[in-house]
């Protein structure tokens, strides 16, 4: 008996030592591959132009608009500030040399978080499967993917997002393990891991909204855990209630508090006017130092002869705008363009006049129900509409600038109406929500939110809608220049924190939904991602970096997704038959297959929603799903080898198992070696040109390196 205990102890010590050796090898290989040539190339690569620029704005406390939540950009800015970056490099376009700018701290910070994803994946797989082979193989696939390596070595949001996502998965696995082990809901270990998980979820959502997918997974995992606890008849129902209360606090309330706190920091730091002001309401802008509305004063009432700007109430709506350019031939009447523009500009200014004369004597305030003309200050053309189709929304009517020096025709007359007010009510700066109804055509001045082509400078379409209930036909007076009326300070219009928080989300969500590809931009479709159809240039200079997945890894993952479907159905039938005959399945194999199910669920949650998205999509959107498909491949490989091994003699089964594992590992590592120039940099001719060293690696015609 003593000898048996000694042998078991020795085996556990050996397995424990082996676990640490493999984990150490994984960490060492990860940090070597990630930090090798990390500061090359020494110029701006791909979207570093966006996120480096945003880091500069944070350092300079300059407000800007972006479609993503703020945490990732704040962390990049913080890493830059702490490592000596002063926020002056312009980050104008990819290929610009850094020329002494201290960009290294930001790039190393992002690379560090990108490197930590690999050991976190190993730990998550170990918690899921308790199989060292499955954990090693699934992590190795991710480690040896050159696309994953490329994406996690630059000043981007992706390594930060993937890091917090990996923390969330690991936290969910630890909480599940403690639940399975019967830890009380408010024990120190359980609370610690739940707070870690809740914090990771908040951070993931605070980097990009696609963090919602991992939140959904954690929600499903939590429901499954609570259902399992409730189904244990040896435990009271009150235990499930306590678990529910604990998780509601740590996984719902705490992440919300943390998420709001990140936005409070964001809105507090960015307190100076910048180029994103125009996406936000007048009340929002009044908080920003340097904005024309901050600590400014303007007449409370609108009077004839005032020069004003009109801000549309659509979320992210711009200013009523015109310029000297005409609509092109074939797009309605060839008259002056009217658009909305989201930046402050002198071309946003209009002069308000009575409909029947050029000026009034004294001070006469504009009231709801009045007929007015709006003359564009810079060009002298009147705001005008007529029976011509709008350029994009053809069921609406065209709005143009017409006339000379304020002299036009009857189609320049608009009735100004205060929404929800009565005729005769005074027009108030900022506060009054206005509609401008065309006097002859009975249509409302509106913005459709559609982006005009190059001829309209990609500004937004303005049209006239016969539906007078159009919610996008509401405007407010922002600038109100008129010296003959007393002025009132704009601080009374300034939005509070909660108002700005809600408006920030409305603008971000609309901005995300409205993202469209730019002319000449390389985009992709979700069906192209799992097959590694096409990559993307990160750097197009003499030192070329090309984002492309390791085809051995990606195509193996794709094959195993199909194999999993077959195994899942087969095993479901076998389990039903086995339970009918009272034959239990091997526990290790059950655990592997259950883990594979959750990994497939994660892959589906991070991939399938993109098929329903109307916004522009890019290849890098697939990489969160890649983490789970690699985990699935590692888990399912070991499951299949264990299944085959059970039908063979111990010696033959062991030999086959080790040979196949050795073949998979060597193929994966060698494929990484072959394709590593895509991540570390290529020079010389392109793969389709003569004498290129990369010719043999162009396995698909759609690859462009």
Secondary structure, DSSP 8 states (H G I E B T S, - for coil): -HHHHHHHHHHHHHHHHHHHHHHHHHHHHHHHHHHTTTT-S-B--TTHHHHHHHHHHHHHTB----SS-SHHHHHHHHHHHHTT--S-----STT-B-TT---HHHHHHHHHHHHHHHHHHHHHHHHHH--HHHHHHHHHHHHT-HHHHHHTSSSSSHHHHHHHHHHHHHHHHHHHHHHHTT--TTSHHHHHHHHHHHHHHHHHHHH-GGGHHHHHHHHHHHHHHHHHHHH-TTS-HHHHHHHHHHHHIIIIIHHHHHHHHHHHHHHHH--B--TTGGGS-HHHHTTSBTSTTTT-EEESB-BTT-EEEEEE-STT--EEEEEEEE--TTSSSS-EEEEEESS--GGG-EEEEETT-S--SS--B-BTT-EEEEEETTT--EEEEEEEE-SS-TTSEEEEEESBTTB--GGG-EEEEETT--TT-B-BTTT--EEEEETTT--EEEEEEEE--GGGTT-EEEEEES-TT-GGG-EEEEEEE-TTS-EEEGGGG---HHHHHHHHHHHHHHHHHT----TT-----HHHHTTT---EEEEESSSEEEE---HHHHHHHHHHHHHHHHHHHHHHHHHHHHHHHT----HHHHHHHHHHHHHHHHHHHHHGGGGG--S---GGGGHHHHHHHHHHHHHHHHHHHHHHHTTS-HHHHHHHHHHHHHHHHHHHHHHHHHHTHHHH-B-SS-TTSTT-TTGGG--STT---
